[in-house]
Amino acid sequence: MKLEIIKAPVETEKTNNLANDNVYVFKVDKKANKTEIKQVIESKFKVKVESVNTLNTNAKKRRVGRYTGYTSSYKKAYVKLKEGSTIEF
């Protein structure tokens, strides 16, 4: 079990609203699977996880001046905690 698979929490207005429903969003390693993510979240934050949903985001085309490039793609994990569990950032 690697603790490095969780890269960062995703903090946006949408994810802050999801936190009210006990759902937290993290950027995770692209090779991580749902069971690995569940084990790492439970051991790192000392909470009980109900479910994990994942999705791969695509790279988007961005332009700065006359130069074009792409944002990096990453994997997101939506982690739903059991009642009575919370994560503080």
C-alpha positions as semicolon CSV with decimal commas, in nm:
position;residue;x (nm);y (nm);z (nm)
1;M;0,000;0,000;0,000
2;K;0,150;0,329;-0,111
3;L;0,054;0,656;0,056
4;E;0,185;0,849;-0,245
5;I;-0,113;0,761;-0,463
6;I;-0,309;1,054;-0,319
7;K;-0,164;1,366;-0,477
8;A;-0,392;1,647;-0,357
9;P;-0,749;1,728;-0,261
10;V;-0,956;1,900;-0,528
11;E;-1,102;2,215;-0,374
12;T;-1,362;2,388;-0,588
13;E;-1,707;2,526;-0,521
14;K;-1,861;2,201;-0,645
15;T;-1,643;1,980;-0,425
16;N;-1,709;2,200;-0,121
17;N;-2,082;2,143;-0,173
18;L;-2,018;1,767;-0,204
19;A;-1,832;1,773;0,128
20;N;-2,163;1,860;0,295
21;D;-2,289;1,520;0,173
22;N;-1,975;1,344;0,308
23;V;-1,814;1,311;-0,039
24;Y;-1,452;1,423;-0,081
25;V;-1,258;1,457;-0,407
26;F;-0,886;1,382;-0,452
27;K;-0,637;1,383;-0,738
28;V;-0,481;1,038;-0,740
29;D;-0,217;0,842;-0,929
30;K;-0,335;0,727;-1,273
31;K;-0,243;0,366;-1,197
32;A;-0,431;0,349;-0,866
33;N;-0,745;0,138;-0,843
34;K;-1,048;0,179;-0,618
35;T;-0,943;-0,070;-0,352
36;E;-0,598;0,089;-0,318
37;I;-0,754;0,435;-0,288
38;K;-0,997;0,310;-0,022
39;Q;-0,720;0,150;0,185
40;V;-0,499;0,459;0,171
41;I;-0,780;0,700;0,264
42;E;-0,885;0,481;0,559
43;S;-0,530;0,449;0,692
44;K;-0,419;0,808;0,632
45;F;-0,726;0,992;0,765
46;K;-0,854;0,725;1,010
47;V;-1,207;0,719;0,861
48;K;-1,441;0,454;0,719
49;V;-1,503;0,470;0,342
50;E;-1,841;0,369;0,202
51;S;-1,762;0,389;-0,171
52;V;-1,507;0,519;-0,422
53;N;-1,586;0,643;-0,774
54;T;-1,305;0,733;-1,014
55;L;-1,275;0,917;-1,344
56;N;-0,994;1,011;-1,578
57;T;-0,989;1,375;-1,689
58;N;-0,871;1,451;-2,040
59;A;-0,603;1,704;-2,124
60;K;-0,752;2,032;-2,245
61;K;-0,602;2,259;-2,508
62;R;-0,484;2,593;-2,366
63;R;-0,324;2,894;-2,527
64;V;-0,086;3,153;-2,382
65;G;-0,025;3,427;-2,635
66;R;0,071;3,263;-2,961
67;Y;0,180;2,937;-2,796
68;T;-0,057;2,647;-2,763
69;G;-0,029;2,350;-2,533
70;Y;-0,226;2,109;-2,322
71;T;-0,308;2,088;-1,953
72;S;-0,202;1,766;-1,789
73;S;-0,457;1,488;-1,755
74;Y;-0,513;1,324;-1,418
75;K;-0,738;1,082;-1,231
76;K;-0,997;1,198;-0,977
77;A;-1,145;0,991;-0,697
78;Y;-1,482;1,073;-0,538
79;V;-1,469;0,918;-0,190
80;K;-1,794;0,879;0,006
81;L;-1,746;0,836;0,380
82;K;-1,974;0,651;0,618
83;E;-2,197;0,848;0,856
84;G;-2,006;1,014;1,139
85;S;-1,674;1,030;0,949
86;T;-1,526;1,359;0,827
87;I;-1,193;1,475;0,684
88;E;-1,039;1,808;0,783
89;F;-0,795;1,976;0,542
